[in-house]
Amino acid sequence: MNNLLCVFFRKIRSFFVKTTLIFETLAKIYKYGGVSTYSIAQIEYGNILEGKKILITGGGSGIGYALANKCVTMGASVIITGRDEKKLSEAVLKINNPRLQWLVWDVSDVSITGSRLKSCIELLGGNIDVLVNNAGVIDTTDFLNVSESQWEKVYSTNSKGLFFLTQAVCRFWIDNNKSTKKIINISSQGGFVGATYPYRMSKWDVAGLTMGLGVNLCEKGILVNGIAPGIISTKMQPMTLEQNNNIFSPYNPLKRFALPEEIAELGVFLISDASNFIVGQTIICDGGYSIK
Ligand SMILES: NC(=O)c1ccc[n+]([C@@H]2O[C@H](COP(=O)([O-])OP(=O)(O)OC[C@H]3O[C@@H](n4cnc5c(N)ncnc54)[C@H](OP(=O)(O)O)[C@@H]3O)[C@@H](O)[C@H]2O)c1
């Protein structure tokens, strides 16, 4: 009798667990939209980046973190930077690879660009092969309400900081040029559609600079390319993190957002010598947003 009761209660419990799951999923779909299914793969490039010394700005989280993780796995030595020491040290602990180091460095403070770059080159053993300009901040206040300080906050990191760091690195390379060097600039889908607020304008800057420097510097052995991500599941898009296992997004034709690892995949390709005939291009990876 006792056994029968146990089976009965187990069935009731399992019924309630399943019903709760169904209701939770329905509530999620109601709140966030359809649950997209997706499949992504990661290419095993072996040690394709062996010996490469890479600086990734803003690598403590999101796209920069995913890229740093993939780069050290592929044999590179990497420095990640950012303003938040705790975030950086935790990222390095988590990735747990002896070739990964961090440096506190606010790229919007141009007065420290030279000294931080010197420290970075020292940490990398006297050289640097690749600069990934990934650090960025967002503000989507609409055109009529943007204040000067909002404009400056976005521009000082996304455009000014990127410009002067790139300039400093290129000056170093032109003085010490021995092999092909690379710059990968992270723009945005917003850099390929009309811009009405500073974030998008700054991403146009990035794509424009990529094109200009691409042509200008390739003869000097510096290859400049970029990536324009669409909506990626990082802290910059809090909604995507809140949605948990639901990757639905209504904003692009694919009807989903992407994972930072998908951008890292493209990043490794552009960093590697497999892409050495590509010049001045920003590869758009946005689920069709900018051409819809
Ligand atoms: N997520 C998207 O949907 C999306 C779409 C298109 C483009 N992007 C671009 O992708 C890049 C990476 O963003 P994410 O999505 O990975 O977001 P994220 O996780 O917020 O990463 C941005 C990183 O930039 C760093 N950062 C911000 N200001 C900085 C400064 N002044 N100096 C140095 N580091 C700074 C932050 O670190 P600290 O806080 O430690 O400074 C953070 O680690 C950005 O350029 C962003 O505009 C993202």
PDBQT file of the ligand as one rigid body, heavy atoms in Angstrom, charges set to zero:
ROOT
HETATM    1  N1  LIG A 301      26.430  43.324 -28.026  1.00  0.00    +0.000 N 
HETATM    2  C1  LIG A 301      25.989  43.818 -29.170  1.00  0.00    +0.000 C 
HETATM    3  O1  LIG A 301      24.818  43.630 -29.522  1.00  0.00    +0.000 OA
HETATM    4  C2  LIG A 301      26.908  44.589 -30.064  1.00  0.00    +0.000 A 
HETATM    5  C3  LIG A 301      26.449  44.887 -31.356  1.00  0.00    +0.000 A 
HETATM    6  C4  LIG A 301      27.270  45.601 -32.207  1.00  0.00    +0.000 A 
HETATM    7  C5  LIG A 301      28.511  46.001 -31.793  1.00  0.00    +0.000 A 
HETATM    8  N2  LIG A 301      28.931  45.707 -30.521  1.00  0.00    +0.000 N 
HETATM    9  C6  LIG A 301      30.259  46.182 -30.144  1.00  0.00    +0.000 C 
HETATM   10  O2  LIG A 301      31.028  45.112 -29.661  1.00  0.00    +0.000 OA
HETATM   11  C7  LIG A 301      32.005  45.611 -28.760  1.00  0.00    +0.000 C 
HETATM   12  C8  LIG A 301      32.013  44.761 -27.508  1.00  0.00    +0.000 C 
HETATM   13  O3  LIG A 301      30.799  44.935 -26.809  1.00  0.00    +0.000 OA
HETATM   14  P1  LIG A 301      30.055  43.741 -26.059  1.00  0.00    +0.000 P 
HETATM   15  O4  LIG A 301      28.783  43.516 -26.744  1.00  0.00    +0.000 OA
HETATM   16  O5  LIG A 301      30.970  42.623 -25.850  1.00  0.00    +0.000 OA
HETATM   17  O6  LIG A 301      29.670  44.446 -24.673  1.00  0.00    +0.000 OA
HETATM   18  P2  LIG A 301      30.375  44.412 -23.250  1.00  0.00    +0.000 P 
HETATM   19  O7  LIG A 301      30.355  43.060 -22.683  1.00  0.00    +0.000 OA
HETATM   20  O8  LIG A 301      29.754  45.526 -22.492  1.00  0.00    +0.000 OA
HETATM   21  O9  LIG A 301      31.890  44.747 -23.595  1.00  0.00    +0.000 OA
HETATM   22  C9  LIG A 301      32.355  46.049 -23.761  1.00  0.00    +0.000 C 
HETATM   23  C10 LIG A 301      33.719  46.101 -23.113  1.00  0.00    +0.000 C 
HETATM   24  O10 LIG A 301      34.297  47.363 -23.360  1.00  0.00    +0.000 OA
HETATM   25  C11 LIG A 301      34.990  47.759 -22.199  1.00  0.00    +0.000 C 
HETATM   26  N3  LIG A 301      35.064  49.210 -22.181  1.00  0.00    +0.000 N 
HETATM   27  C12 LIG A 301      34.060  50.111 -22.225  1.00  0.00    +0.000 A 
HETATM   28  N4  LIG A 301      34.558  51.346 -22.185  1.00  0.00    +0.000 NA
HETATM   29  C13 LIG A 301      35.898  51.231 -22.123  1.00  0.00    +0.000 A 
HETATM   30  C14 LIG A 301      36.963  52.147 -22.055  1.00  0.00    +0.000 A 
HETATM   31  N5  LIG A 301      36.751  53.482 -22.048  1.00  0.00    +0.000 N 
HETATM   32  N6  LIG A 301      38.227  51.685 -21.998  1.00  0.00    +0.000 NA
HETATM   33  C15 LIG A 301      38.469  50.347 -22.009  1.00  0.00    +0.000 A 
HETATM   34  N7  LIG A 301      37.499  49.419 -22.046  1.00  0.00    +0.000 NA
HETATM   35  C16 LIG A 301      36.231  49.873 -22.109  1.00  0.00    +0.000 A 
HETATM   36  C17 LIG A 301      34.188  47.186 -21.036  1.00  0.00    +0.000 C 
HETATM   37  O11 LIG A 301      35.035  46.875 -19.940  1.00  0.00    +0.000 OA
HETATM   38  P3  LIG A 301      35.126  47.806 -18.620  1.00  0.00    +0.000 P 
HETATM   39  O12 LIG A 301      33.747  47.970 -18.114  1.00  0.00    +0.000 OA
HETATM   40  O13 LIG A 301      36.043  47.015 -17.741  1.00  0.00    +0.000 OA
HETATM   41  O14 LIG A 301      35.758  49.075 -19.066  1.00  0.00    +0.000 OA
HETATM   42  C18 LIG A 301      33.633  45.889 -21.618  1.00  0.00    +0.000 C 
HETATM   43  O15 LIG A 301      34.428  44.786 -21.253  1.00  0.00    +0.000 OA
HETATM   44  C19 LIG A 301      31.661  47.074 -28.528  1.00  0.00    +0.000 C 
HETATM   45  O16 LIG A 301      32.486  47.898 -29.306  1.00  0.00    +0.000 OA
HETATM   46  C20 LIG A 301      30.241  47.177 -29.016  1.00  0.00    +0.000 C 
HETATM   47  O17 LIG A 301      29.899  48.472 -29.430  1.00  0.00    +0.000 OA
HETATM   48  C21 LIG A 301      28.167  45.003 -29.660  1.00  0.00    +0.000 A 
ENDROOT
TORSDOF 0
